[in-house]
Amino acid sequence: MSKSTTHIDGIMATLTILGADKKSVDVETLTVACFKAFPALFSMDLFKEYPRIDRVKNRIKDLLHADLVIEYNDNYTLTKNGKGWGEKNT
């Protein structure tokens, strides 16, 4: 990604890499993967070596409303639109 990565871009890129177009990804796996890929975006403020699940959960709401992901019991899958985002942006 050439532009500055946002939380939403980071989550979408991570879901794409994790294969969420074919299988659901639980919120904890997603959080850790986002943190590993983008530590500056998904780390705690005072303890930078730890991920913040709330940063993922808060932005997932935007992705749900944009019809990019679907959620079932804190497990996320890319929609057709989400898969298209991944093909275009990753």
N, C-alpha and C positions, 0 to 999 in steps of 0.2 A: 504494500500500500504506500503510495507516494505522499498522500496528504497525512496530516496528523491523525493518528488513530483515536477514535472515540471509544467509550465503553461499549456502545452498541456495535460498532465495527469490530471490536475485539471479540465480543460474544458471538457475533455472526460468523466471523472467520474461524473461531474455535469450534463452533458447532459443525461447520462445514468440514473442517479437518478431522473431527471425531466421527464423521459419517452419520450425522443426525438426520440425513435424508433417508437413510435406510433403517436406522434403529434409534430408539429413544436414548437420551443421555440424562442421567440423574444430576440434580443440582450440585451435589458435592463434587462429582467428577468434573462437571463443567467449571465450577469455581476454581478448582486446583489447576485445571488445564489453562484457564484464562490467566491465572496468576503466573504460571510458568512461562506462558507466551508473552505476557504483557505485565511484568511485575510492577511497573510504575503506576499502572492504572488500577490494579486489583489488589494492592497490598494495604495493610492497616497503616494508619497515619503515624503512629508512634513505634510500631513494631513492624518494620518494613519486610521482615522475613516471613510474615504470615499473611495468608489471603483473607479477603473480606467477602463473605457470602452475600452480605446485604447489597454490595455494589452490583452483583450479578442479578439478584432477585429484583431490585428496583428497576433495572433497565429491561429485564425480561418483560415487564408489564408493557413497555412501549412496543416491544417486538410482537407481543400477543395482539395488541390493538392494531398494529400495522399488517397483521396477517402474514407474518414471516415465520412464526413458530406456533405450535400447539402445545398445550400442557396437560398432563394427566399425572396427578399425585407427585408433583415436583420432578417430573421427567419431561424432557422437551424433545420435540421432533420438528424438523424443518418442514414447512408447507411447500407447495409448488412454488410460491413466490419466494420463499426463503432459499430454496434450492437454486432458483434463478439468480438471487443475490450472490450466492456463493460462486456460481459459475462466472459471473461478471466481475467479481471483486477479489477473488483469491487466486 
